[in-house]
Amino acid sequence: MPPKPKTFDLDFLLSLSDEGQFYNLVSEKFNEINGDFYARANLTLLERLHLKSNSKVMDLACGTGHLAIEIAKRVPQGKVVGVDMASEMLAKGREDAALAKVQNVEFVQRDITHILPEFKPGDFNVGVSCFALSYLGTDFLLKEMYQILGNQGQIGITTSSVASLVEWQPLLFEYFSEHPEQINEYGSQQIVEMPLNAEDLKERVEAAGFKNAKVESLRVPLAFKDGADAASFLIGSGWISNGFYKIPDRQSRETLIEWALAKLKGIQQGAPKLETSIEFLIAWNEI
């Protein structure tokens, strides 16, 4: 079972102005905090991909480049291009690539919705994106990848699903019913854009044009000591940071957190731990 990642201080997370600042400030520690937690799903994906020594691979929302570097090692005559918006994350990737003496990987700082039109059919034959669907939108990313990779290309996705943290999903709707002015700011539509489950993701991959889609589900139990620990995990691991930082000011974010902590304390009711689980999905297509 992958370990639950360590979390950042909740006050620190509340103080940040936006998600870009979050990823830039935590870049040095992000692999240490989240690497083992996400590694099992990402390494499973690498085992499922049909990488060749000369494969040309794009890694969208590559973060610190950990996966891009691992892929580059497996395609010594090929190339890997990692794309992300966070400059400090990419700087960490370049540093790690240099330390590993991996020269066939390039990191590009760009909004993915802007760089995809620059990639042309034939530029890549493999496209991967790990734990980024909540930022990019499932159907958007799959459609754009198909435009670049075509029906001979292979796609690889790791993500969490809406079936994750199901015990707490009602809390979101309860909060929105009490604070309707927050709905648009929070970006609740992002929850809908996530795949519902393995079968839903398989259908979406094939609807985008990729044939013979395969999806594996990995359910990971989680236990938190209290609500503050849970909130730090959800934000600091990137799980809800996209929606959380859509709230424009610290006071509004504190209102949401204080409300949630009170609710979670009621749910915990003196129990030693808050228990739930997260579902990881690993998707690829057979070619």
C-alpha positions in Angstrom: 0.0 0.0 0.0 1.5 3.4 -1.0 2.1 5.6 2.1 0.1 8.7 2.7 2.3 11.6 1.8 3.5 14.0 4.4 1.6 17.3 4.4 2.5 21.0 4.5 1.4 23.2 7.3 -2.2 24.2 6.9 -1.6 27.9 7.7 1.1 28.0 5.0 -1.3 26.5 2.4 -4.0 29.0 3.4 -1.6 32.0 3.0 -0.7 31.3 -0.7 -2.3 33.5 -3.3 -2.9 31.0 -6.1 -2.0 27.5 -7.3 0.9 28.7 -9.3 2.6 30.1 -6.2 1.8 26.8 -4.4 3.6 24.6 -6.9 6.6 27.0 -7.3 7.1 27.2 -3.5 6.8 23.5 -2.8 8.9 22.3 -5.8 11.9 21.3 -3.8 9.9 19.1 -1.5 7.2 17.9 -3.8 8.9 14.6 -4.8 9.7 13.9 -1.2 6.2 14.5 0.0 4.2 13.0 -2.8 6.6 10.8 -4.8 6.0 7.5 -3.0 2.2 8.1 -2.8 1.7 8.5 -6.6 4.7 6.3 -7.6 2.8 3.0 -7.6 0.2 4.1 -10.1 2.8 5.9 -12.3 5.2 2.9 -12.3 2.3 0.6 -13.1 1.5 2.8 -16.1 5.1 2.6 -17.3 4.9 -1.2 -17.2 1.8 -1.1 -19.4 3.1 1.3 -22.1 4.8 -0.1 -25.2 7.9 2.1 -25.1 10.5 1.6 -27.8 14.1 2.8 -27.6 13.3 5.6 -30.1 9.8 6.5 -28.8 8.9 10.2 -28.8 7.0 11.0 -25.7 5.1 14.1 -24.4 4.4 14.4 -20.7 1.7 17.0 -20.0 1.6 18.7 -16.6 4.9 17.0 -15.8 5.5 18.8 -12.5 9.1 18.2 -11.3 9.7 15.8 -14.2 10.1 12.6 -12.1 8.1 10.5 -14.6 9.6 12.3 -17.7 13.1 11.4 -16.5 12.2 7.8 -15.9 10.7 7.5 -19.4 13.7 9.2 -20.9 15.9 6.4 -19.5 13.8 3.9 -21.3 13.9 5.6 -24.7 17.6 6.3 -25.1 17.4 7.0 -28.8 14.1 8.8 -28.5 13.0 12.0 -26.8 10.7 13.2 -24.0 9.2 16.7 -23.7 7.7 17.6 -20.4 5.3 20.6 -20.2 4.2 22.5 -17.1 3.3 26.0 -16.0 5.3 26.1 -12.8 8.8 27.4 -13.5 10.3 26.2 -10.2 8.9 22.7 -10.8 10.6 22.6 -14.2 13.8 23.9 -12.7 13.8 21.0 -10.3 13.2 18.6 -13.3 16.2 20.1 -15.2 18.4 19.8 -12.1 17.3 16.1 -11.5 17.8 15.3 -15.2 21.3 16.7 -15.1 22.2 14.8 -11.9 20.9 11.6 -13.5 22.9 12.4 -16.7 19.7 12.1 -18.8 20.1 14.3 -21.9 17.1 13.3 -24.0 14.5 15.1 -22.0 13.4 18.7 -22.4 11.2 20.8 -20.1 9.0 23.5 -21.5 7.2 26.1 -19.4 3.8 26.7 -21.0 0.1 26.7 -20.4 -0.9 23.3 -21.9 -4.0 24.7 -23.5 -1.7 27.1 -25.4 1.1 24.7 -26.3 -1.0 21.8 -27.7 -1.7 23.6 -31.0 2.1 23.9 -31.4 2.5 20.1 -31.3 1.7 18.6 -34.7 0.7 15.0 -35.7 3.8 13.0 -35.9 5.8 14.9 -33.3 5.0 12.2 -30.7 3.8 8.6 -30.7 3.2 8.4 -26.9 1.4 10.9 -24.7 1.2 10.7 -20.9 -0.3 12.8 -18.2 -0.3 11.8 -14.6 -2.7 13.1 -12.0 -3.6 16.2 -14.0 -7.1 15.6 -15.3 -8.6 17.8 -12.5 -6.6 20.7 -13.9 -7.0 20.1 -17.6 -10.4 18.5 -18.0 -10.7 14.8 -18.9 -12.4 15.2 -22.3 -10.3 18.2 -23.3 -7.0 16.4 -22.7 -8.0 13.2 -24.4 -9.3 15.0 -27.4 -6.2 17.1 -27.8 -3.9 14.1 -27.3 -5.7 12.2 -30.1 -5.2 15.1 -32.4 -1.5 14.8 -31.9 -1.0 11.1 -31.5 -3.6 9.8 -34.0 -4.9 6.2 -34.1 -1.4 4.7 -34.0 -0.4 6.6 -30.9 -0.5 5.4 -27.3 -1.9 7.3 -24.4 -1.2 6.8 -20.7 -3.1 8.4 -17.9 -3.1 8.1 -14.1 -5.7 9.9 -12.1 -8.0 9.8 -9.1 -11.7 9.4 -9.6 -14.9 10.9 -8.3 -15.3 7.6 -6.5 -12.5 8.8 -4.2 -13.3 10.1 -0.7 -16.9 9.2 -1.2 -17.6 9.6 2.5 -16.8 13.3 2.3 -18.4 14.2 -1.1 -21.7 15.2 0.6 -19.8 17.8 2.6 -19.1 19.8 -0.6 -22.7 20.0 -1.6 -23.7 20.9 2.0 -21.2 23.7 2.0 -22.4 25.0 -1.4 -26.0 24.9 -0.2 -25.0 27.1 2.8 -22.7 29.3 0.8 -24.1 29.5 -2.8 -22.0 32.5 -3.6 -18.9 30.3 -3.4 -20.0 27.8 -6.1 -18.4 29.6 -9.1 -15.3 30.6 -7.2 -14.7 27.1 -6.0 -14.9 25.7 -9.5 -17.2 22.8 -8.5 -17.5 21.9 -12.2 -14.0 20.4 -11.9 -15.5 17.6 -9.9 -17.9 16.7 -12.7 -15.0 16.7 -15.2 -13.2 13.9 -13.3 -13.9 10.3 -14.4 -16.6 8.7 -12.3 -14.9 5.3 -12.2 -12.8 2.9 -14.3 -15.5 2.2 -16.8 -16.3 5.9 -17.3 -12.6 6.6 -18.0 -12.4 3.7 -20.5 -15.4 5.0 -22.3 -14.0 8.5 -22.5 -10.6 7.3 -23.8 -12.3 5.3 -26.6 -14.8 8.2 -27.3 -11.7 10.4 -28.0 -10.7 8.0 -30.7 -8.2 5.6 -29.0 -9.0 1.9 -29.5 -8.6 -1.0 -27.1 -8.5 1.1 -24.0 -7.6 -0.6 -20.7 -8.1 0.8 -17.2 -7.0 -0.6 -13.9 -8.3 0.6 -10.5 -6.3 0.8 -7.4 -8.1 1.6 -4.1 -5.8 3.1 -1.4 -7.1 3.4 2.2 -6.3 6.6 4.0 -6.4 7.5 7.7 -6.0 11.0 9.1 -5.5 12.0 12.7 -8.1 14.8 12.4 -9.7 17.2 10.1 -6.7 19.6 9.8 -4.5 16.7 8.8 -7.1 15.7 6.2 -7.3 19.2 4.8 -3.6 19.6 4.6 -3.4 16.3 2.7 -6.1 17.2 0.2 -4.6 20.6 -0.6 -0.9 19.8 -0.2 -1.0 16.7 -2.4 -2.6 18.6 -5.2 -5.9 16.7 -4.9 -8.2 19.8 -4.4 -5.7 22.6 -4.9 -7.1 23.5 -8.3 -10.5 24.3 -6.8 -9.3 25.6 -3.5 -7.2 28.3 -5.0 -10.0 29.5 -7.2 -11.3 31.1 -4.0 -9.8 34.6 -4.4 -8.9 35.5 -0.9 -7.6 34.0 2.3 -10.6 35.0 4.4 -12.9 33.1 2.1 -10.6 30.1 2.2 -10.4 30.2 6.0 -14.2 30.3 6.1 -14.4 27.1 4.1 -11.7 25.3 6.1 -13.2 26.3 9.5 -16.6 25.1 8.3 -15.1 21.8 7.1 -13.1 21.2 10.2 -16.2 21.7 12.4 -18.1 19.2 10.3 -15.3 16.7 10.2 -15.0 16.9 14.0 -18.6 15.9 14.2 -18.0 13.0 11.9 -15.0 11.8 13.8 -16.9 11.9 17.2 -13.9 11.1 19.3 -12.6 8.3 17.1 -8.8 8.0 17.0 -8.7 8.4 13.2 -10.7 9.8 10.2 -10.8 6.9 7.7 -11.5 7.0 4.0 -10.0 5.9 0.7 -8.8 7.2 -2.6 -9.2 5.4 -6.0 -6.3 5.6 -8.5 -7.0 4.8 -12.1 -4.3 3.7 -14.6 -5.5 4.0 -18.2 -3.7 3.2 -21.5 -4.6 1.8 -24.9 -3.2 -1.3 -26.5 -1.7 -0.8 -30.0 
